[in-house]
């Protein structure tokens, strides 16, 4: 029996990008903050381009702590959802066109969220990555770090616990 021919890599990349775009554009607050995601394989980096509306203290100027926390939480939710949906995206079971049409999978719900502000966020672009430390059937734990110019000097980090959506198998 012959093995089925693998899909072309370009088709797989398009499916991944379309699914990520549908996931991100499905959350209006992500669009309000202007958060984008750079995908390299299964790894996501959140990008929050600088805008004046993100300044909390114009005297310094420094990014608003709420904008920084929201950026960390959004990165954690999208990162966790991406890792949860990865197999379905890769296999083609999850249709990006259906997601874009509004048929979104349920996202994890935040149970608790703790932020450590490590240094002032400057009026520059910010970047963040989420690391899923535990993902089970009922809940997940995610650690997220945000930085600006130097990844070794994070501006904030967060630990979050999420209630996982029910997956009907």
BATI-55315 format. One record per residue (C-alpha): residue number from 1; residue in one letter; x, y, z. Coordinates in Angstrom, 2 decimals, always signed. Example, Ala and Ser with C-alpha at 12.3 -4.5 7.8 and 13.67 -1.06 7.14 Angstrom:
residues 2
@resi: 1&resn: a&px: +12.30&py: -4.50&pz: +7.80
@resi: 2&resn: s&px: +13.67&py: -1.06&pz: +7.14
end
This chain:
residues 169
@resi: 1&resn: x&px: +0.00&py: +0.00&pz: +0.00
@resi: 2&resn: x&px: +1.43&py: +3.34&pz: -1.03
@resi: 3&resn: x&px: +1.81&py: +6.08&pz: +1.49
@resi: 4&resn: x&px: -0.25&py: +9.21&pz: +0.74
@resi: 5&resn: x&px: +1.74&py: +12.06&pz: -0.72
@resi: 6&resn: x&px: +2.37&py: +14.83&pz: +1.86
@resi: 7&resn: x&px: +0.80&py: +18.22&pz: +1.34
@resi: 8&resn: x&px: +3.03&py: +20.93&pz: -0.13
@resi: 9&resn: x&px: +4.67&py: +23.06&pz: +2.56
@resi: 10&resn: x&px: +3.17&py: +26.25&pz: +1.12
@resi: 11&resn: x&px: -0.35&py: +24.86&pz: +1.65
@resi: 12&resn: x&px: +0.48&py: +24.00&pz: +5.27
@resi: 13&resn: x&px: +1.98&py: +27.48&pz: +5.88
@resi: 14&resn: x&px: -1.09&py: +29.17&pz: +4.40
@resi: 15&resn: x&px: -3.38&py: +27.07&pz: +6.60
@resi: 16&resn: x&px: -1.31&py: +27.96&pz: +9.71
@resi: 17&resn: x&px: -1.27&py: +31.67&pz: +8.88
@resi: 18&resn: x&px: -4.99&py: +31.76&pz: +8.11
@resi: 19&resn: x&px: -5.84&py: +29.97&pz: +11.37
@resi: 20&resn: x&px: -3.63&py: +32.32&pz: +13.41
@resi: 21&resn: x&px: -5.12&py: +35.37&pz: +11.69
@resi: 22&resn: x&px: -8.66&py: +34.14&pz: +12.37
@resi: 23&resn: x&px: -7.77&py: +33.44&pz: +16.01
@resi: 24&resn: x&px: -6.26&py: +36.91&pz: +16.53
@resi: 25&resn: x&px: -8.90&py: +38.92&pz: +14.64
@resi: 26&resn: x&px: -11.65&py: +37.07&pz: +16.53
@resi: 27&resn: x&px: -10.81&py: +39.06&pz: +19.70
@resi: 28&resn: x&px: -11.73&py: +42.79&pz: +19.31
@resi: 29&resn: x&px: -9.49&py: +43.95&pz: +22.20
@resi: 30&resn: x&px: -6.47&py: +42.50&pz: +20.41
@resi: 31&resn: x&px: -7.26&py: +44.74&pz: +17.45
@resi: 32&resn: x&px: -7.77&py: +47.77&pz: +19.71
@resi: 33&resn: x&px: -4.30&py: +47.35&pz: +21.21
@resi: 34&resn: x&px: -2.83&py: +46.63&pz: +17.77
@resi: 35&resn: x&px: -1.26&py: +43.34&pz: +18.90
@resi: 36&resn: x&px: +0.16&py: +41.16&pz: +16.15
@resi: 37&resn: x&px: +1.79&py: +37.73&pz: +16.17
@resi: 38&resn: x&px: +4.87&py: +36.49&pz: +14.37
@resi: 39&resn: x&px: +4.73&py: +32.75&pz: +13.74
@resi: 40&resn: x&px: +7.82&py: +30.59&pz: +13.28
@resi: 41&resn: x&px: +6.69&py: +26.96&pz: +13.12
@resi: 42&resn: x&px: +4.68&py: +26.37&pz: +16.27
@resi: 43&resn: x&px: +6.33&py: +29.27&pz: +18.17
@resi: 44&resn: x&px: +4.50&py: +32.60&pz: +18.46
@resi: 45&resn: x&px: +5.91&py: +35.98&pz: +19.40
@resi: 46&resn: x&px: +3.43&py: +38.69&pz: +20.32
@resi: 47&resn: x&px: +4.22&py: +42.19&pz: +19.07
@resi: 48&resn: x&px: +2.59&py: +45.32&pz: +20.48
@resi: 49&resn: x&px: +3.65&py: +48.20&pz: +18.21
@resi: 50&resn: x&px: +4.04&py: +51.47&pz: +20.06
@resi: 51&resn: x&px: +1.16&py: +53.95&pz: +19.87
@resi: 52&resn: x&px: +0.65&py: +57.13&pz: +21.89
@resi: 53&resn: x&px: -2.60&py: +55.75&pz: +23.36
@resi: 54&resn: x&px: -0.51&py: +53.13&pz: +25.25
@resi: 55&resn: x&px: +1.31&py: +55.76&pz: +27.35
@resi: 56&resn: x&px: +0.21&py: +55.77&pz: +30.98
@resi: 57&resn: x&px: +2.61&py: +58.37&pz: +32.40
@resi: 58&resn: x&px: +3.38&py: +61.11&pz: +29.88
@resi: 59&resn: x&px: +5.96&py: +62.66&pz: +32.23
@resi: 60&resn: x&px: +8.34&py: +59.69&pz: +31.91
@resi: 61&resn: x&px: +6.90&py: +58.60&pz: +29.27
@resi: 62&resn: x&px: +6.11&py: +54.99&pz: +30.11
@resi: 63&resn: x&px: +3.71&py: +52.35&pz: +28.85
@resi: 64&resn: x&px: +0.54&py: +52.03&pz: +30.89
@resi: 65&resn: x&px: +0.66&py: +49.06&pz: +33.26
@resi: 66&resn: x&px: -2.80&py: +47.97&pz: +32.13
@resi: 67&resn: x&px: -1.70&py: +47.90&pz: +28.48
@resi: 68&resn: x&px: +1.35&py: +45.84&pz: +29.45
@resi: 69&resn: x&px: -0.78&py: +43.41&pz: +31.50
@resi: 70&resn: x&px: -3.34&py: +43.12&pz: +28.70
@resi: 71&resn: x&px: -0.53&py: +42.40&pz: +26.23
@resi: 72&resn: x&px: +0.79&py: +39.63&pz: +28.49
@resi: 73&resn: x&px: -2.68&py: +38.13&pz: +28.98
@resi: 74&resn: x&px: -3.53&py: +38.22&pz: +25.27
@resi: 75&resn: x&px: -0.19&py: +36.59&pz: +24.45
@resi: 76&resn: x&px: -0.87&py: +33.88&pz: +27.04
@resi: 77&resn: x&px: -4.39&py: +33.17&pz: +25.73
@resi: 78&resn: x&px: -3.37&py: +33.11&pz: +22.06
@resi: 79&resn: x&px: -0.26&py: +31.04&pz: +22.85
@resi: 80&resn: x&px: -2.27&py: +28.52&pz: +24.87
@resi: 81&resn: x&px: -5.00&py: +28.35&pz: +22.23
@resi: 82&resn: x&px: -2.41&py: +27.90&pz: +19.49
@resi: 83&resn: x&px: -0.78&py: +25.00&pz: +21.32
@resi: 84&resn: x&px: -4.21&py: +23.48&pz: +22.05
@resi: 85&resn: x&px: -5.35&py: +23.73&pz: +18.41
@resi: 86&resn: x&px: -2.00&py: +22.89&pz: +16.76
@resi: 87&resn: x&px: -2.87&py: +19.24&pz: +15.94
@resi: 88&resn: x&px: -6.22&py: +20.20&pz: +14.42
@resi: 89&resn: x&px: -4.60&py: +22.95&pz: +12.33
@resi: 90&resn: x&px: -1.85&py: +20.64&pz: +11.10
@resi: 91&resn: x&px: -4.24&py: +17.85&pz: +10.15
@resi: 92&resn: x&px: -6.66&py: +20.22&pz: +8.44
@resi: 93&resn: x&px: -9.50&py: +19.25&pz: +10.81
@resi: 94&resn: x&px: -9.82&py: +22.90&pz: +11.83
@resi: 95&resn: x&px: -10.93&py: +25.01&pz: +8.86
@resi: 96&resn: x&px: -9.46&py: +28.53&pz: +8.90
@resi: 97&resn: x&px: -12.21&py: +29.79&pz: +6.58
@resi: 98&resn: x&px: -14.87&py: +28.68&pz: +9.06
@resi: 99&resn: x&px: -12.94&py: +30.38&pz: +11.86
@resi: 100&resn: x&px: -12.75&py: +33.61&pz: +9.82
@resi: 101&resn: x&px: -16.51&py: +33.38&pz: +9.21
@resi: 102&resn: x&px: -17.09&py: +33.44&pz: +12.97
@resi: 103&resn: x&px: -17.15&py: +29.75&pz: +13.83
@resi: 104&resn: x&px: -14.36&py: +30.10&pz: +16.38
@resi: 105&resn: x&px: -13.29&py: +27.37&pz: +18.78
@resi: 106&resn: x&px: -13.86&py: +28.25&pz: +22.41
@resi: 107&resn: x&px: -10.89&py: +29.99&pz: +24.01
@resi: 108&resn: x&px: -9.52&py: +29.31&pz: +27.50
@resi: 109&resn: x&px: -10.96&py: +31.50&pz: +30.28
@resi: 110&resn: x&px: -8.72&py: +33.29&pz: +32.74
@resi: 111&resn: x&px: -8.95&py: +32.02&pz: +36.33
@resi: 112&resn: x&px: -6.07&py: +34.02&pz: +37.81
@resi: 113&resn: x&px: -3.46&py: +36.37&pz: +36.42
@resi: 114&resn: x&px: -0.42&py: +37.68&pz: +38.30
@resi: 115&resn: x&px: +1.87&py: +40.30&pz: +36.78
@resi: 116&resn: x&px: +5.36&py: +41.28&pz: +37.92
@resi: 117&resn: x&px: +6.41&py: +44.68&pz: +36.60
@resi: 118&resn: x&px: +10.19&py: +44.53&pz: +36.34
@resi: 119&resn: x&px: +11.04&py: +47.90&pz: +34.72
@resi: 120&resn: x&px: +9.29&py: +50.77&pz: +32.97
@resi: 121&resn: x&px: +8.08&py: +50.09&pz: +29.47
@resi: 122&resn: x&px: +9.58&py: +52.72&pz: +27.18
@resi: 123&resn: x&px: +7.68&py: +54.29&pz: +24.27
@resi: 124&resn: x&px: +8.82&py: +51.51&pz: +21.90
@resi: 125&resn: x&px: +7.48&py: +48.30&pz: +20.43
@resi: 126&resn: x&px: +7.08&py: +45.47&pz: +22.95
@resi: 127&resn: x&px: +7.44&py: +41.74&pz: +22.37
@resi: 128&resn: x&px: +6.19&py: +38.76&pz: +24.37
@resi: 129&resn: x&px: +6.31&py: +34.99&pz: +24.37
@resi: 130&resn: x&px: +4.16&py: +32.55&pz: +26.28
@resi: 131&resn: x&px: +5.35&py: +29.23&pz: +27.63
@resi: 132&resn: x&px: +2.69&py: +26.67&pz: +28.53
@resi: 133&resn: x&px: +3.98&py: +25.05&pz: +31.71
@resi: 134&resn: x&px: +0.97&py: +22.77&pz: +32.25
@resi: 135&resn: x&px: -1.94&py: +21.99&pz: +29.99
@resi: 136&resn: x&px: -4.53&py: +19.49&pz: +31.09
@resi: 137&resn: x&px: -8.13&py: +18.69&pz: +30.38
@resi: 138&resn: x&px: -9.49&py: +21.14&pz: +32.95
@resi: 139&resn: x&px: -6.91&py: +23.86&pz: +33.48
@resi: 140&resn: x&px: -3.62&py: +25.18&pz: +32.18
@resi: 141&resn: x&px: -0.76&py: +27.30&pz: +33.53
@resi: 142&resn: x&px: +1.09&py: +29.72&pz: +31.28
@resi: 143&resn: x&px: +4.16&py: +31.89&pz: +31.98
@resi: 144&resn: x&px: +4.61&py: +34.94&pz: +29.76
@resi: 145&resn: x&px: +7.49&py: +37.42&pz: +29.44
@resi: 146&resn: x&px: +7.48&py: +40.81&pz: +27.71
@resi: 147&resn: x&px: +10.56&py: +42.75&pz: +26.64
@resi: 148&resn: x&px: +11.46&py: +45.63&pz: +24.37
@resi: 149&resn: x&px: +15.00&py: +46.00&pz: +23.06
@resi: 150&resn: x&px: +16.71&py: +43.13&pz: +24.86
@resi: 151&resn: x&px: +15.01&py: +39.82&pz: +25.62
@resi: 152&resn: x&px: +17.38&py: +39.29&pz: +28.56
@resi: 153&resn: x&px: +15.89&py: +42.44&pz: +30.18
@resi: 154&resn: x&px: +12.13&py: +41.81&pz: +30.41
@resi: 155&resn: x&px: +9.83&py: +44.70&pz: +31.31
@resi: 156&resn: x&px: +7.17&py: +42.42&pz: +32.82
@resi: 157&resn: x&px: +6.29&py: +38.79&pz: +33.34
@resi: 158&resn: x&px: +3.05&py: +37.05&pz: +34.23
@resi: 159&resn: x&px: +1.78&py: +33.72&pz: +35.43
@resi: 160&resn: x&px: -1.76&py: +32.80&pz: +34.48
@resi: 161&resn: x&px: -4.13&py: +29.92&pz: +35.17
@resi: 162&resn: x&px: -6.84&py: +29.16&pz: +32.64
@resi: 163&resn: x&px: -9.99&py: +27.06&pz: +32.59
@resi: 164&resn: x&px: -9.75&py: +24.94&pz: +29.47
@resi: 165&resn: x&px: -12.76&py: +24.75&pz: +27.14
@resi: 166&resn: x&px: -14.51&py: +21.41&pz: +26.90
@resi: 167&resn: x&px: -13.37&py: +19.44&pz: +23.91
@resi: 168&resn: x&px: -16.06&py: +17.13&pz: +22.58
@resi: 169&resn: x&px: -14.15&py: +14.08&pz: +21.37
end
